[in-house]
């Protein structure tokens, strides 16, 4: 679920920070620039792992800041396809289930990836699974287990694209549909997936009751 990636970047240390130890000053800049940001095709930066090398430190007269070439490693959140994750069901709508890991919120389980047959109660904005005539709900704010189907990285739309499409509700980057740089698409249609409470209740059931249900 987490990977380590090596990065090299030009790091600018402001004049006001030149009195600090170089390692501390560079670390602060890297953390400000990278943590909680998505790197395209890599993942969400969680933390700085370590700094491998610092070279340079040139100060330009017109700038007054010190410029370094820094090689460092970052810890990124990047689940692999097929991985099982457990998150919190943050919201349900006609599109499907929107899941949060608390540190990452852009997870969608599309409605076609829910257990069949399933139905949407629009007035309550909730999905349920019809299991042999029993309505089993995808309860909001509860834990849900799902499998990662794909991880999507998107390039932000240009200003011109937003200007041309701003009147369309389905345009990513508008108020109606905020742009997501990284999105996880999941599936919850296999045995053991779905709300964790479904399976906990079954596991806690006395053996005789479980056998009667299976009969």
N, C-alpha and C positions, 0 to 999 in steps of 0.2 A: 504493500500500500504506500510505502514511502521509499523514495530513491535518493541517492546522493549524486549530484551533478557538479562537474568542475566548470567554472566560469572565469574568464579574464576580462577585465573592464578597466577603463580609465576612471580613476576616482579623484574628485576635486575636494580638497580640504579647505574650508573657508579660512580667511586670515585670522579670524577670532579664535580658531582652534589650533593654530600653529604652536602654541605653547604646551599642548597636550602631548603625551607619548604618541608616536606615529601609529603604533598598532591600535591604540584606543581610538584615536581620531578616525582612522580608516574604517575600523569596525563600526563606529556609529554611523558613518555615511552609508556603508553597505547595508546595514540594517534598515536605515530610513528608505533607501532606494528599492530594496528587494522584498523585505518581509511582508507577507499578506498580498503580494502581487503574483499574477499568473504569468509565467514565461511560456510563450507560444511553443506548443509541441513538447513541453517538458512537464509543467504542472504548477501547482500552487506552492509558493515558497513558504515554508513553515519556520525555518530558522537558519542561521549561519552555522555551518558545521565547523569549519576552520579556515584559516588563511594560510596559503601555501608560500606565497612570495610577495614582496613589495619592492618595487624598483622605481627609480625616478625621484620625484620630489621637486621637480622644476617649478620655479616661481617666476611668472611672467610679469614684467613691470606694469603692464596695463591692467592686470588682474589682481595681483597680490595674494592669490591662493596658491597652494601647493598641489601639483598634479602628479599622481602616481599611477603606475601600471600595476594592478593587483590581480593575482591569481588566487582564487578561493573556491571553497566547496559549499554548496547549499543543500539543505534537506528539503525535498519537495514532496507534496502529496500528489501521487499519480497511481491510482489503483489500476491493476491489470485486468484485462477482459477475462471474465469468468470468475473473478474474485467475489466472495460472499461478504457483504457488508451489512451492518446493522445501524440504522439511523432513526431519527424521530420524524413521524409524519406531521409535517408542518402545515400542509394545506391540501385540500382536494378540490378539483374542478372538473369540467367536462374533458379536459385534456388528459387527466390522470391524477397521479399522486405526486406531490412535491415533497421531497425528503430533505432533511437537514442533518448534517453531522456536527452541528454547532459551529465548527470552524470553517465549514464549507456548505453552502446552501443550494447550489445549482444542480440539483439531482431530480430527474424526472423519471417516474415509472409510467409509461403511457398506458391508457386504458386497455389497449389490446394486449398488454403484457400482464394483465391481472388474471386471477383464476376464473375459469368459466364454469357456469354462467355468472356474469356480474352485471350490476345495474347501478345507475346513479340517481340518487334522490336529490333533485335540484333544489327543493325548498330547504333542505338541511345541508346541502353541499357536501354530501358524503357518499362514498361507494360502499356497496356490500356484495358479498359472495353468496349466491344462493346454493347452499349445500344441502341437497336432498330436501328442499322445501324450507330450510332454516336460513334466516337472514343473518349472516355473520359479517359484522361491520368492520371497515377499516377505520378504527377510532383515531380521531385527531390527537396529536401530542403524545401518542403511544409509540412504542418501539416497533419497527418493521424490519424484517430481514429480506434482502434482495440480492440478486446476482448482477454484477456489472456486465452490461451488454456491449457498450461502446463508450469511449471517451472522445468528446468532440472539442476541437479547438477552432475558434473563429477569429478572423481578423476584423477589427472594428470598421464599421462603414465610414466612408469618407464624408466630409462635410457636404459635398455636392449630392451624394446619395441620400443623406438625411433631408436635405433641402427639397429634393425631388419627391421623396416618399413620405414626408412628414404627415400627410393627411391620411395615410393608410395604417389601420390599426395593427396589421400583421407585420409591420416593419420593425425589425429589431433595432434598438437604439432610440425608440420613441418612448414617450411617457406611458403609452398603452402596453408596450412590450420592451422592458429594459434589456439592453444588450448584455449578453453573457459571453465572456472570452473563453471560458472552459465550462463544459456541461457534461455530466455523467448521465447516460441513459441506462436504466436498469430494467430488470424483469423480475416478476414475483408470481410466476404461474406454475412453479414446480413444487413438489412435496417438500415441506419444511420451510418454505418461503411464505411471506405475508406477515401479519402481526405476530410477534413472538408470543403474545398471550394465548393465541389459539393452541400452540403446541405445548406450552407450559401446562395448560389446563388438561390436555390429553395425557401428558407425562405423569401428572400428579394423580390421575384417576386410578382407583383401585383396580387390580388386575381383573377381577371378576366383572366389573362394570365395563372395562375396555373390551373384554371378550364378548360381552352381550351386545355392545355397539357394533362390533365387527361381524357378529352372527347375522 
